[in-house]
Amino acid sequence: MIASEGNLRKATIFLPNLFTVMNMALGFFAIVSSFEHKWAQAAISVFVGHVMDIIDGRLARFMGSSSKFGGEFDSFADLVSFGMAPAVMVYMLALKDYGKLGFLLAFLFLLCGALRLTRFNLKSSQPEGAPSPAFIGLPIPGAGGCVAMLVLLVGYYESGHQGRMGNTLYGLVPMLRKLIPLIVFSLSLLMISKVQYANFKKTHLFRPQSMRTFMITVFVLFMIYAYPQNTIFIMYSSYILWGLVNTGWRAYRLKRHAIPERENP
């Protein structure tokens, strides 16, 4: 009986870390694929790594096996998959054309990703208060995933292969390619900003009260199957823009409420 309990405990620790290892392996595979100019392989690896990253966190919380080791290990994997891999991908595809500036932009992305993870780990190590409903700063998987999908779109376009990309998005790719330096720079700053982003930790897909969320998830999965490039790129872009809009709206509301208080002390 004691041996069974010990094995169960080991399994609850091993399983989440296994998904973290797969995440890191996919990130390394994306880097290797970038040197071979296999952009689709590299981008898909980063996206699947993001899925692995979501699963390992939820699995650890579900099994009650969250630990400091697991958190630190997860951060190292995230830095490889969503920091190093996208930085190498976008540099090899486009930023190297800008010489030293391109190198600095790619490194800035990696640096800001490392700073973002460090800040998150420091906050997580503090005594727990009320759980926060939002991340402070753009999470590195969101930034890395957006860069990876951008590389995928440009890679498809330059190879003359449209895939299952919609005509509208396909026509926008040349403009997106020209904006790559600005996009990488903006995503880097967003990672170390104070902009708030939803963390979705309270989302429970399989509970009866979350049936609407479950149906939305099914619809999104169908759209990913039908139009993968469009849907995934729009998902990342919408998440990034929504954080900016929501933070701006919150700041406007706070300012609006503060004005009457000044006028009527």
Stockholm file with secondary structure:
# STOCKHOLM 1.0

chainA/1-265         MIASEGNLRKATIFLPNLFTVMNMALGFFAIVSSFEHKWAQAAISVFVGHVMDIIDGRLARFMGSSSKFGGEFDSFADLVSFGMAPAVMVYMLALKDYGKLGFLLAFLFLLCGALRLTRFNLKSSQPEGAPSPAFIGLPIPGAGGCVAMLVLLVGYYESGHQGRMGNTLYGLVPMLRKLIPLIVFSLSLLMISKVQYANFKKTHLFRPQSMRTFMITVFVLFMIYAYPQNTIFIMYSSYILWGLVNTGWRAYRLKRHAIPERENP
#=GR chainA/1-265 SS CHHHHHHHHHHHHHHHHHHHHHHHHHHHHHHHHHHTTCHHHHHHHHHHHHHHHHHHHHHHHHHTCCCHHHHHHHHHHHIIIIIIHHHHHHHHHTGGGGTHHHHHHHHHHHHHHHHHHHHHHHHHHSCCCSCCSEEESCCHHHHHHHHHHHHHHHHHHHTTCCTTCCHHHHHHHHHHHHTHHHHHHHHHHHHTSCCEEECCTTCCTTSGGGHHHHHHHHHHHHHHHHSHHHHHHHHHHHHHHHHHHHHHHHHHHHHHHHHHHHHCC
#=GC SS_cons         CHHHHHHHHHHHHHHHHHHHHHHHHHHHHHHHHHHTTCHHHHHHHHHHHHHHHHHHHHHHHHHTCCCHHHHHHHHHHHIIIIIIHHHHHHHHHTGGGGTHHHHHHHHHHHHHHHHHHHHHHHHHHSCCCSCCSEEESCCHHHHHHHHHHHHHHHHHHHTTCCTTCCHHHHHHHHHHHHTHHHHHHHHHHHHTSCCEEECCTTCCTTSGGGHHHHHHHHHHHHHHHHSHHHHHHHHHHHHHHHHHHHHHHHHHHHHHHHHHHHHCC
//
